């Protein structure tokens, strides 16, 4: 029996023994839907010019047995194959459990066990990203779909700010939850994006069957001297898998400031630096620097961002250093009933391949 199943059975068995309030148990959640269309109009080589229209669906839920204990999760729908040459229109969409974990909160402490994304940085997070396309390269180092356990402590120090220290111990998910449905790419699929079920033999960092990978993160916000200031610092270690030479290690630090200029105007600059050594268990070391700002006026926003990615080989190979970059601008408007409409443009250089694209996205979140 897998560790995930054992954890869930133990949590469910404990529920009858809990002294629950009259309002429990209860179920809540939200359905987030995004529909996006991109047009790559200027690329080198020209063969990469294409259209891509797709949907991203995230169904999050929280089943609360008491004020402290809950079962939380999310089902994700997105394109599960990569295709850099052919135009696609809502093709290759698949669904899978991105998260499913038991969560216990008491006296500032949070304990969770199951499948989730351990904390490490925030520039990749659409909730933190300043606008459309701003997180394209930062998504490289997101730590997600891991099976394990985490402990966090949050302290409110009044004028000194609110701070949370979080530690997670994990391995890659190779349980039944890693299987995508509707579309499940085969292991030898040349356009493999997100695989079907993961196996230990697939390799990859943290996919070694042991709980010997970890993240440690410290975040803070709401300082008395600067209400809008926030920070994050963290480190990670992901053990090498069966086909990897090295253990991946990483460090991150970031700052943001949410400045409420007046009732109508706001400004939110963000900067984040990340260093990843032995990327995916190989010889490549990468450093990222993401910077951007979002100017808001009532329900409108205008954003600009840049990410630089330096690639270095640790084995002194020829062509050992390359530089990739992303430049993006975006604008958006949120209607009174909650629909967000965004337009954006981006220019990327990755491994000497240049591409320019423009596109749009509509988003809506329905809470229940």
Residue pairs with C-beta under 8 A, 6 or more apart in sequence:
2 175
2 176
3 147
4 100
4 114
4 115
4 147
4 175
4 177
5 175
7 102
7 113
7 114
8 71
8 100
8 102
8 114
11 69
11 71
11 102
14 69
15 25
15 65
15 69
18 65
18 66
18 69
19 66
20 65
20 66
21 66
21 67
24 64
24 65
24 66
24 67
25 63
25 64
25 65
26 63
26 64
27 61
27 62
27 63
27 64
28 61
28 62
28 64
28 367
28 368
29 59
29 60
29 61
29 62
29 367
29 368
30 59
30 60
30 365
30 366
30 367
30 368
31 57
31 58
31 59
31 60
31 365
31 366
31 368
32 56
32 57
32 58
32 59
32 60
32 363
32 364
32 365
33 55
33 56
33 57
33 363
33 364
33 365
33 366
34 55
34 56
34 57
34 361
34 362
34 363
35 53
35 54
35 55
35 361
35 362
35 363
36 53
36 54
36 55
36 56
36 359
36 360
36 361
37 51
37 52
37 53
37 54
37 359
37 360
37 361
38 51
38 52
38 53
38 357
38 358
38 359
39 51
39 357
39 358
39 359
40 48
40 49
40 50
40 51
40 52
40 355
40 356
40 357
41 49
41 356
41 357
41 358
42 49
42 354
42 355
42 356
43 49
43 353
43 354
43 355
43 356
44 353
44 354
44 355
45 353
47 85
48 84
48 85
48 353
48 355
50 84
50 85
50 86
50 87
50 88
51 87
51 88
51 89
52 87
52 88
53 88
53 89
53 90
54 78
54 79
54 88
54 90
54 93
55 77
55 78
55 90
55 93
56 76
56 77
56 78
57 75
57 76
57 77
57 78
57 95
58 74
58 75
58 76
58 77
58 98
59 74
59 75
60 72
60 73
60 74
60 99
61 72
61 73
61 74
62 70
62 71
62 72
63 70
63 71
63 72
64 70
65 71
68 104
68 105
68 106
69 102
69 103
69 104
70 102
70 103
70 104
71 100
71 101
71 102
71 103
72 99
72 100
72 101
72 102
72 103
73 97
73 98
73 99
73 100
73 101
73 115
74 97
74 98
74 99
75 95
75 96
75 97
75 98
76 95
76 96
76 97
76 98
77 93
77 94
77 95
78 93
78 94
78 194
79 88
79 91
79 92
79 93
79 94
79 193
80 92
80 93
80 94
80 96
80 180
80 183
80 184
80 185
80 193
80 194
80 195
81 92
81 183
81 185
81 189
81 191
81 192
81 193
82 191
82 192
82 193
83 92
83 191
92 183
92 191
92 193
93 182
93 183
94 180
94 181
94 182
94 183
94 184
94 194
95 180
95 181
95 182
96 177
96 178
96 179
96 180
96 181
96 194
97 115
97 177
98 115
98 117
98 144
98 145
99 114
99 115
99 116
99 117
100 114
100 115
100 116
100 177
101 112
101 113
101 114
101 115
101 116
102 112
102 113
102 114
103 110
103 111
103 112
104 110
104 111
104 112
105 111
108 153
108 154
108 155
109 151
109 152
109 153
110 150
110 151
110 152
110 153
110 154
110 166
111 149
111 150
111 151
112 149
112 150
113 148
113 149
113 150
114 147
115 145
115 146
115 147
115 173
115 175
115 177
116 146
116 150
117 142
117 143
117 144
117 145
117 146
118 143
118 146
118 148
118 150
118 166
118 168
118 170
118 214
118 215
118 217
118 236
119 143
119 166
119 168
119 215
119 217
119 219
119 234
120 141
120 142
120 143
120 215
120 217
120 234
120 235
120 236
120 250
120 252
121 138
121 141
121 142
121 232
121 234
121 252
121 254
121 272
121 274
122 128
122 232
122 254
122 272
123 129
123 134
123 135
123 138
123 254
123 270
123 272
123 274
123 288
123 290
123 307
124 135
124 138
124 139
124 140
124 141
124 142
125 135
125 142
126 135
128 256
128 270
129 135
129 138
129 292
129 305
130 268
130 270
130 292
130 293
130 294
130 303
130 304
130 305
130 330
131 292
131 294
131 301
131 303
131 304
131 305
131 328
131 329
131 330
131 331
131 332
131 342
131 344
132 303
132 328
132 330
132 332
132 342
132 343
132 344
132 359
132 361
133 305
133 326
133 328
133 330
133 344
133 345
133 346
133 359
134 290
134 292
134 303
134 305
134 307
134 328
134 330
135 290
136 307
136 326
136 328
136 346
136 348
137 288
137 290
137 307
137 309
137 324
137 326
137 348
138 272
138 274
138 288
138 290
138 307
140 276
140 286
140 288
140 309
141 250
141 252
141 274
141 276
141 288
143 215
143 236
143 238
145 172
145 173
145 178
146 168
146 170
146 171
146 172
146 173
146 206
146 213
147 170
147 171
147 172
147 173
147 175
148 168
148 169
148 170
148 171
148 211
148 213
149 168
149 169
149 170
149 211
150 166
150 167
150 168
150 169
150 170
151 166
151 167
152 164
152 165
152 166
152 167
153 164
153 165
154 162
154 163
154 164
155 162
155 163
155 164
156 162
157 163
158 224
159 223
159 224
159 225
160 223
160 224
161 220
161 221
161 222
161 223
161 224
161 229
162 220
162 221
162 222
163 218
163 219
163 220
164 218
164 219
164 220
165 216
165 217
165 218
166 215
166 216
166 217
166 218
166 219
167 214
167 215
167 216
168 214
168 215
169 211
169 212
169 213
169 214
170 206
170 211
170 213
170 214
170 215
171 206
171 207
171 208
171 209
171 210
171 211
171 212
171 213
171 239
172 198
172 204
172 205
172 206
172 207
172 208
172 241
173 198
174 197
174 198
174 199
174 200
174 202
174 207
174 209
176 197
178 195
178 197
178 198
179 196
179 197
180 194
180 195
180 196
184 195
184 196
184 197
185 191
185 192
185 193
185 194
185 195
185 196
186 192
186 196
187 195
187 196
187 199
187 202
195 202
198 204
198 207
200 207
200 208
200 209
200 241
200 242
201 242
202 241
202 243
203 241
203 242
203 243
203 244
203 281
204 241
204 243
204 244
204 280
204 281
205 213
205 238
205 239
205 240
205 241
205 244
205 247
205 248
205 280
205 281
206 213
206 238
206 239
206 241
207 241
207 242
208 239
208 240
208 241
208 242
210 239
212 239
213 236
213 237
213 238
213 239
214 236
214 237
215 234
215 235
215 236
215 237
216 234
216 235
216 236
217 232
217 233
217 234
217 235
218 232
218 233
218 234
219 230
219 231
219 232
219 233
220 230
220 231
221 229
221 230
221 231
223 229
226 257
228 257
228 258
228 259
228 260
228 268
229 255
229 256
229 257
230 255
230 256
230 257
230 258
231 253
231 254
231 255
231 256
232 252
232 253
232 254
232 272
233 252
233 253
233 254
234 251
234 252
234 253
235 249
235 250
235 251
235 252
236 248
236 249
236 250
236 251
237 247
237 248
237 249
238 247
238 248
238 249
238 281
239 247
240 246
240 247
240 248
240 281
241 281
243 281
244 280
244 281
244 282
245 278
245 281
245 282
245 283
246 278
246 281
246 282
246 283
247 278
247 281
248 276
248 277
248 278
248 279
248 280
248 281
249 276
249 277
249 278
250 274
250 275
250 276
250 277
251 274
251 275
252 272
252 273
252 274
252 275
253 272
253 273
253 274
254 270
254 271
254 272
254 273
255 270
255 271
255 272
256 268
256 269
256 270
256 271
257 267
257 268
257 269
258 266
258 268
259 266
259 267
259 268
260 266
261 267
264 297
264 298
265 295
265 296
265 297
266 295
266 296
266 297
267 293
267 294
267 295
267 296
268 293
268 294
268 296
269 291
269 292
269 293
269 294
270 290
270 291
270 292
270 293
270 294
271 289
271 290
271 291
271 292
272 288
272 289
272 290
272 291
273 287
273 288
273 289
273 290
274 287
274 288
274 289
274 290
275 285
275 286
275 287
275 288
276 285
276 286
276 287
276 288
277 285
277 314
278 284
278 285
278 314
279 285
279 286
283 313
283 314
283 315
283 317
284 311
284 312
284 313
284 314
285 311
285 312
285 313
285 314
286 309
286 310
286 311
286 312
287 309
287 310
288 307
288 308
288 309
288 310
289 307
289 308
290 305
290 306
290 307
291 305
291 306
291 307
292 303
292 304
292 305
292 306
292 328
293 303
293 304
293 305
294 301
294 302
294 303
295 301
295 302
295 303
299 333
299 334
299 335
299 336
300 331
300 332
300 333
301 330
301 331
301 332
301 333
302 329
302 330
302 331
303 328
303 329
303 330
303 331
304 328
304 329
304 330
305 326
305 327
305 328
305 329
306 325
306 326
306 327
306 328
307 325
307 326
308 323
308 324
308 325
309 323
309 324
309 325
309 326
310 321
310 322
310 323
311 321
311 322
311 323
311 324
312 320
312 321
313 320
313 321
322 351
322 352
323 349
324 348
324 349
324 350
324 351
325 348
325 349
326 346
326 347
326 348
327 346
327 347
327 348
328 344
328 345
328 346
328 347
329 344
329 345
329 346
330 342
330 343
330 344
330 345
331 342
331 343
331 344
332 340
332 341
332 342
332 343
333 340
333 341
334 340
334 341
335 341
338 364
338 365
339 362
339 363
339 364
340 361
340 362
340 363
340 364
341 360
341 361
341 362
342 360
342 361
342 362
342 363
343 358
343 359
343 360
344 358
344 359
344 360
344 361
345 356
345 357
345 358
346 356
346 357
346 358
347 354
347 355
347 356
348 354
348 355
348 356
348 357
349 355
